[in-house]
Amino acid sequence: MAKKLVIKVTAGADAPERCSQAFTVAAVAVASGVEVSLWLTGESAWFALPGKAAEFELPHAAPLPDLLDALLAGGRVTLCTQCAARRGIGEADTLEGVRIAGAQVFVSEAMADGTQALVY
């Protein structure tokens, strides 16, 4: 089993099931003791902002704010630099604990020994 899991979520409210799956897998991995790095890209970038996760609804799914809180507490959450810039999101706008980083950092994390990467 990989020692670290890097998950890139590209979907938000535009593809709610795919979005929820990414957050759910990431939160379950954190709860299982796996080191997790979740990357918010594309439409999921909005979830780096306070209150946005609470607007997300998907029947029979865990509440996104709860999943995000678990990830912020036990893993790492990163907002894509370009995705943030395209949406006018700056570091001062994001939830506490969310960092902004680019593709070089993503590739470095994904290619590290003992790491499994998933994209949703």
Backbone as a chain_set.jsonl record, in Angstrom:
{"seq": "MAKKLVIKVTAGADAPERCSQAFTVAAVAVASGVEVSLWLTGESAWFALPGKAAEFELPHAAPLPDLLDALLAGGRVTLCTQCAARRGIGEADTLEGVRIAGAQVFVSEAMADGTQALVY", "coords": {"N": [[0.839, -1.185, 0.0], [0.437, 2.252, -0.751], [2.292, 4.846, 0.832], [1.549, 7.419, 0.794], [-1.12, 9.42, -0.439], [-2.109, 11.195, -3.192], [-4.545, 13.279, -4.309], [-6.272, 14.656, -6.958], [-8.859, 16.769, -7.471], [-11.057, 17.68, -9.914], [-13.591, 18.431, -10.339], [-16.58, 20.155, -9.388], [-19.541, 21.569, -8.282], [-20.488, 21.195, -10.793], [-20.156, 18.543, -11.507], [-21.273, 16.708, -9.404], [-21.236, 14.053, -8.252], [-18.72, 12.987, -8.918], [-17.095, 14.865, -7.68], [-17.835, 14.554, -4.962], [-17.023, 11.907, -4.56], [-14.23, 12.13, -4.722], [-13.6, 13.765, -2.467], [-14.648, 12.111, -0.468], [-13.119, 9.715, -0.674], [-10.608, 10.787, -0.089], [-11.019, 11.724, 2.565], [-11.652, 9.325, 3.891], [-9.249, 7.988, 3.557], [-7.542, 9.629, 5.103], [-8.702, 9.177, 7.614], [-7.992, 6.558, 7.85], [-5.352, 6.635, 8.374], [-3.618, 7.272, 6.334], [-1.299, 9.342, 4.658], [-2.429, 12.211, 3.189], [-2.811, 14.301, 0.372], [-4.789, 16.642, -0.941], [-5.791, 18.111, -3.911], [-7.279, 20.985, -5.118], [-8.749, 21.749, -8.047], [-9.834, 23.253, -11.163], [-13.374, 23.481, -11.163], [-13.627, 22.712, -8.515], [-12.066, 24.415, -7.13], [-13.444, 26.47, -5.922], [-14.174, 25.519, -3.427], [-12.187, 26.133, -1.699], [-12.79, 28.449, -0.523], [-14.279, 30.143, 2.275], [-17.371, 28.877, 3.439], [-18.271, 27.92, 0.953], [-18.266, 25.11, 0.595], [-20.47, 24.386, 2.079], [-22.565, 25.037, 0.464], [-22.742, 23.009, -1.328], [-24.555, 20.225, -2.438], [-25.521, 16.848, -2.341], [-27.527, 14.154, -2.601], [-27.581, 11.433, -0.271], [-24.894, 11.487, 0.308], [-21.935, 12.133, 2.214], [-21.762, 15.163, 4.093], [-20.155, 17.812, 2.466], [-18.762, 19.929, 3.855], [-18.015, 18.614, 6.242], [-16.296, 16.61, 5.315], [-14.28, 18.16, 4.166], [-13.377, 19.546, 6.431], [-12.251, 17.393, 7.863], [-10.159, 16.758, 6.17], [-8.634, 19.104, 6.225], [-7.869, 19.03, 8.856], [-6.402, 16.644, 9.107], [-4.885, 16.176, 6.849], [-3.453, 17.52, 3.839], [-4.457, 20.356, 2.055], [-4.575, 21.763, -1.079], [-4.815, 24.503, -3.247], [-4.924, 24.984, -6.655], [-2.646, 27.071, -8.339], [-3.055, 28.41, -10.876], [-5.793, 27.937, -11.229], [-6.853, 29.288, -9.063], [-6.079, 31.922, -9.706], [-7.519, 32.345, -12.097], [-10.05, 32.542, -11.07], [-9.967, 34.68, -9.451], [-9.124, 34.323, -6.831], [-7.32, 34.807, -3.918], [-4.616, 34.2, -1.552], [-5.42, 35.317, 0.9], [-8.117, 35.006, 0.788], [-8.807, 32.373, 1.187], [-9.769, 29.402, 3.053], [-8.483, 28.782, 6.338], [-5.487, 27.011, 6.432], [-5.46, 26.091, 3.829], [-3.309, 25.878, 1.151], [-1.79, 27.585, -1.631], [-0.552, 26.413, -4.607], [1.431, 25.343, -7.446], [1.688, 23.439, -10.558], [4.279, 22.298, -10.567], [4.742, 21.628, -7.889], [2.658, 19.812, -7.51], [3.4, 17.74, -9.302], [5.838, 16.999, -8.142], [4.942, 16.002, -5.635], [3.276, 13.897, -6.511], [5.051, 12.191, -7.768], [6.726, 11.229, -5.868], [8.429, 8.649, -4.012], [6.586, 5.804, -2.99], [4.062, 6.866, -3.306], [0.701, 7.189, -4.324], [-1.29, 8.407, -6.919], [-4.406, 9.891, -7.647], [-6.959, 10.999, -9.852], [-9.861, 12.833, -10.021]], "CA": [[0.0, 0.0, 0.0], [1.187, 3.501, -0.817], [2.411, 5.568, 2.092], [0.946, 8.725, 0.613], [-2.123, 9.483, -1.493], [-2.315, 12.525, -3.755], [-5.805, 13.266, -5.045], [-6.616, 15.901, -7.643], [-10.285, 16.83, -7.788], [-11.258, 18.674, -10.966], [-15.027, 18.682, -10.442], [-17.274, 20.803, -8.278], [-20.991, 21.435, -8.411], [-20.767, 20.816, -12.177], [-20.148, 17.069, -11.549], [-21.306, 16.483, -7.964], [-20.857, 12.713, -7.812], [-17.267, 12.865, -9.035], [-16.546, 15.717, -6.628], [-18.065, 13.906, -3.673], [-16.17, 10.716, -4.489], [-12.852, 12.546, -4.43], [-13.527, 14.191, -1.075], [-14.923, 10.952, 0.381], [-11.933, 8.849, -0.685], [-9.545, 11.494, 0.631], [-11.322, 11.74, 3.997], [-11.532, 7.955, 4.389], [-7.82, 7.704, 3.622], [-7.025, 10.328, 6.285], [-9.199, 8.449, 8.781], [-7.3, 5.272, 7.882], [-3.953, 6.861, 8.703], [-2.818, 7.524, 5.134], [-0.928, 10.738, 4.433], [-3.226, 12.632, 2.036], [-2.706, 15.643, -0.189], [-5.917, 16.873, -1.841], [-5.604, 19.283, -4.77], [-8.502, 21.576, -5.643], [-8.506, 22.317, -9.371], [-11.081, 23.45, -11.905], [-14.515, 23.986, -10.403], [-13.493, 22.439, -7.078], [-11.298, 25.522, -6.542], [-14.335, 27.298, -5.105], [-14.294, 24.969, -2.08], [-11.127, 26.707, -0.867], [-13.344, 29.658, 0.081], [-15.184, 29.916, 3.404], [-18.793, 28.754, 3.174], [-18.625, 27.332, -0.349], [-18.565, 23.678, 0.734], [-21.815, 24.277, 2.647], [-23.517, 25.205, -0.632], [-22.725, 21.781, -2.133], [-25.542, 19.235, -2.011], [-25.636, 15.608, -3.098], [-28.264, 13.195, -1.773], [-26.947, 10.19, 0.176], [-23.444, 11.689, 0.404], [-21.487, 12.836, 3.422], [-21.702, 16.618, 3.879], [-18.833, 18.262, 2.016], [-18.012, 20.651, 4.897], [-17.428, 17.656, 7.184], [-15.164, 15.961, 4.646], [-13.226, 19.168, 4.034], [-12.815, 19.763, 7.77], [-11.393, 16.246, 8.178], [-8.944, 16.87, 5.348], [-7.834, 20.213, 6.737], [-7.334, 18.644, 10.163], [-5.495, 15.508, 9.089], [-4.155, 16.054, 5.586], [-3.039, 18.79, 3.244], [-5.348, 20.804, 0.981], [-3.88, 22.734, -1.925], [-5.549, 25.127, -4.339], [-4.091, 25.184, -7.843], [-2.293, 28.471, -8.571], [-3.745, 28.944, -12.053], [-7.243, 27.875, -10.984], [-7.139, 30.4, -8.151], [-5.927, 33.175, -10.447], [-8.638, 32.478, -13.043], [-11.27, 32.824, -10.312], [-9.741, 35.857, -8.621], [-8.96, 33.894, -5.442], [-5.99, 35.013, -3.368], [-4.36, 33.486, -0.292], [-6.196, 35.918, 1.987], [-9.519, 34.624, 0.609], [-9.022, 30.946, 1.4], [-9.904, 28.828, 4.387], [-7.227, 28.566, 7.046], [-4.909, 25.695, 6.173], [-5.371, 25.827, 2.387], [-2.175, 26.547, 0.506], [-1.882, 27.743, -3.077], [0.687, 25.942, -5.237], [1.264, 25.037, -8.855], [1.909, 22.127, -11.167], [5.577, 21.749, -10.177], [4.571, 21.017, -6.573], [1.808, 18.638, -7.711], [4.213, 16.677, -9.917], [6.794, 16.557, -7.127], [4.221, 15.168, -4.681], [2.749, 12.698, -7.164], [6.139, 11.318, -8.212], [7.527, 10.796, -4.714], [8.393, 7.228, -3.72], [5.542, 5.349, -2.09], [2.887, 7.702, -3.482], [-0.317, 6.848, -5.315], [-2.03, 9.599, -7.318], [-5.728, 9.681, -8.246], [-7.575, 12.215, -10.394], [-11.328, 12.762, -10.182]], "C": [[0.882, 1.246, 0.0], [1.2, 4.181, 0.547], [1.718, 6.92, 2.017], [-0.02, 8.669, -0.559], [-2.292, 10.94, -1.908], [-3.57, 12.444, -4.619], [-6.029, 14.643, -5.652], [-8.096, 15.827, -7.989], [-10.506, 17.998, -8.742], [-12.71, 19.123, -11.055], [-15.538, 19.373, -9.194], [-18.754, 20.539, -8.412], [-21.388, 21.023, -9.826], [-20.812, 19.299, -12.367], [-20.14, 16.584, -10.098], [-20.891, 15.091, -7.509], [-19.349, 12.519, -7.857], [-16.582, 13.681, -7.935], [-16.659, 15.037, -5.271], [-17.192, 12.67, -3.499], [-14.749, 11.078, -4.119], [-12.691, 12.935, -2.973], [-13.733, 13.012, -0.122], [-13.714, 10.035, 0.467], [-10.802, 9.506, 0.103], [-9.785, 11.465, 2.137], [-11.22, 10.346, 4.608], [-10.06, 7.578, 4.516], [-7.189, 8.376, 4.845], [-7.433, 9.574, 7.544], [-8.518, 7.098, 8.952], [-5.811, 5.416, 8.17], [-3.041, 7.094, 7.518], [-2.506, 9.02, 5.066], [-1.581, 11.188, 3.13], [-2.931, 14.077, 1.673], [-3.817, 15.782, -1.214], [-5.699, 18.175, -2.592], [-6.937, 19.714, -5.33], [-8.174, 22.265, -6.959], [-9.841, 22.483, -10.085], [-12.163, 23.994, -10.998], [-14.449, 23.679, -8.911], [-12.713, 23.542, -6.371], [-12.163, 26.376, -5.623], [-14.428, 26.808, -3.668], [-13.15, 25.405, -1.154], [-11.621, 27.956, -0.142], [-14.282, 29.323, 1.236], [-16.648, 29.868, 2.946], [-19.187, 28.068, 1.887], [-18.966, 25.848, -0.25], [-19.977, 23.47, 1.265], [-22.897, 24.429, 1.575], [-23.664, 23.938, -1.48], [-23.731, 20.787, -1.572], [-25.51, 18.034, -2.945], [-26.342, 14.603, -2.198], [-27.438, 11.939, -1.482], [-25.427, 10.278, 0.223], [-23.128, 12.385, 1.716], [-21.425, 14.333, 3.126], [-20.275, 17.065, 3.534], [-18.091, 19.073, 3.078], [-17.344, 19.711, 5.908], [-16.199, 16.977, 6.585], [-13.989, 16.928, 4.539], [-12.574, 19.454, 5.381], [-11.871, 18.632, 8.162], [-10.082, 16.317, 7.405], [-8.042, 17.995, 5.83], [-7.186, 19.849, 8.069], [-6.259, 17.573, 10.066], [-4.686, 15.318, 7.829], [-3.69, 17.413, 5.124], [-3.999, 19.107, 2.109], [-4.649, 21.931, 0.231], [-4.809, 23.219, -3.024], [-4.57, 25.404, -5.468], [-3.881, 26.682, -8.099], [-3.08, 29.074, -9.731], [-5.256, 28.97, -11.861], [-7.677, 29.008, -10.065], [-7.104, 31.73, -8.906], [-7.095, 33.397, -11.413], [-9.941, 32.86, -12.348], [-11.112, 34.026, -9.379], [-9.609, 35.54, -7.138], [-7.512, 34.106, -5.025], [-5.842, 34.266, -2.054], [-5.196, 34.023, 0.867], [-7.669, 35.516, 1.933], [-9.822, 33.21, 1.082], [-9.236, 30.577, 2.869], [-8.533, 28.685, 5.028], [-6.749, 27.146, 6.78], [-4.817, 25.326, 4.71], [-4.169, 26.585, 1.842], [-2.464, 26.667, -0.98], [-0.533, 27.348, -3.648], [0.376, 25.492, -6.657], [1.659, 23.63, -9.261], [3.237, 21.5, -10.746], [5.472, 21.039, -8.828], [3.708, 19.761, -6.687], [2.624, 17.479, -8.267], [5.216, 16.133, -8.905], [6.132, 15.636, -6.112], [3.805, 13.841, -5.311], [3.845, 11.702, -7.525], [7.006, 10.807, -7.064], [7.376, 9.285, -4.49], [7.273, 6.902, -2.744], [4.245, 6.135, -2.205], [1.99, 7.165, -4.581], [-1.077, 8.121, -5.635], [-3.336, 9.189, -7.987], [-6.249, 11.021, -8.748], [-9.058, 11.953, -10.58], [-11.8, 13.955, -10.976]], "O": [[1.924, 1.293, 0.654], [0.238, 4.096, 1.311], [1.346, 7.497, 3.039], [0.217, 7.97, -1.544], [-2.581, 11.805, -1.082], [-3.645, 11.638, -5.546], [-5.984, 15.66, -4.96], [-8.531, 14.93, -8.711], [-10.188, 19.146, -8.43], [-13.027, 20.081, -11.761], [-15.004, 19.202, -8.098], [-19.17, 19.402, -8.632], [-22.505, 20.551, -10.039], [-21.449, 18.82, -13.305], [-19.116, 16.103, -9.613], [-20.249, 14.961, -6.467], [-18.766, 11.948, -6.935], [-15.605, 13.231, -7.337], [-15.683, 14.958, -4.524], [-16.68, 12.418, -2.409], [-14.129, 10.408, -3.293], [-11.755, 12.49, -2.31], [-13.069, 12.923, 0.91], [-13.324, 9.621, 1.559], [-10.118, 8.839, 0.879], [-8.858, 11.211, 2.906], [-10.746, 10.204, 5.736], [-9.668, 6.92, 5.48], [-6.387, 7.757, 5.545], [-6.613, 9.356, 8.437], [-8.467, 6.555, 10.056], [-5.088, 4.421, 8.205], [-1.82, 7.114, 7.671], [-3.354, 9.855, 5.38], [-1.317, 10.609, 2.077], [-2.819, 14.95, 2.534], [-3.794, 15.113, -2.248], [-5.452, 19.218, -1.985], [-7.65, 18.92, -5.944], [-7.422, 23.239, -6.991], [-10.854, 21.924, -9.665], [-11.908, 24.862, -10.164], [-15.144, 24.318, -8.121], [-12.7, 23.598, -5.141], [-11.664, 26.943, -4.651], [-14.732, 27.595, -2.772], [-13.15, 25.082, 0.034], [-10.945, 28.464, 0.753], [-15.002, 28.327, 1.18], [-17.098, 30.711, 2.168], [-20.342, 27.666, 1.739], [-19.867, 25.377, -0.944], [-20.618, 22.473, 0.932], [-24.029, 23.988, 1.774], [-24.608, 23.817, -2.26], [-23.756, 20.536, -0.367], [-25.475, 18.175, -4.168], [-25.816, 14.235, -1.148], [-26.696, 11.453, -2.336], [-24.746, 9.254, 0.183], [-23.946, 13.129, 2.258], [-21.071, 14.725, 2.014], [-19.319, 16.728, 4.233], [-16.876, 18.92, 3.196], [-16.238, 19.983, 6.374], [-15.187, 16.793, 7.262], [-12.844, 16.557, 4.792], [-11.353, 19.59, 5.465], [-10.808, 18.881, 8.731], [-9.023, 15.975, 7.931], [-6.82, 17.852, 5.84], [-6.085, 20.305, 8.375], [-5.307, 17.58, 10.846], [-3.88, 14.391, 7.745], [-3.549, 18.342, 5.919], [-4.321, 18.239, 1.298], [-4.195, 22.911, 0.821], [-5.508, 22.425, -3.653], [-3.51, 25.991, -5.252], [-4.834, 27.46, -8.075], [-3.699, 30.127, -9.584], [-5.923, 29.916, -12.28], [-8.731, 29.613, -10.261], [-8.001, 32.559, -8.754], [-7.6, 34.514, -11.53], [-10.833, 33.437, -12.969], [-12.018, 34.346, -8.61], [-9.935, 36.367, -6.287], [-6.59, 33.642, -5.696], [-6.821, 33.758, -1.506], [-5.632, 33.254, 1.724], [-8.39, 35.667, 2.92], [-10.978, 32.884, 1.352], [-8.922, 31.341, 3.781], [-7.536, 28.49, 4.333], [-7.52, 26.193, 6.89], [-4.16, 24.343, 4.368], [-4.035, 27.791, 2.051], [-3.289, 25.932, -1.522], [0.503, 27.872, -3.238], [-0.781, 25.288, -7.023], [1.924, 22.762, -8.429], [3.311, 20.282, -10.583], [6.049, 19.967, -8.645], [3.99, 18.756, -6.035], [2.545, 16.36, -7.757], [5.416, 14.921, -8.827], [6.695, 14.599, -5.76], [3.968, 12.783, -4.703], [3.593, 10.499, -7.583], [7.93, 10.025, -7.289], [6.316, 8.717, -4.752], [7.041, 7.638, -1.786], [3.41, 6.082, -1.301], [2.462, 6.74, -5.636], [-1.472, 8.848, -4.723], [-3.368, 8.259, -8.793], [-6.003, 12.058, -8.131], [-9.457, 10.976, -11.213], [-12.997, 14.095, -11.228]]}, "num_chains": 1, "name": "protein.A"}
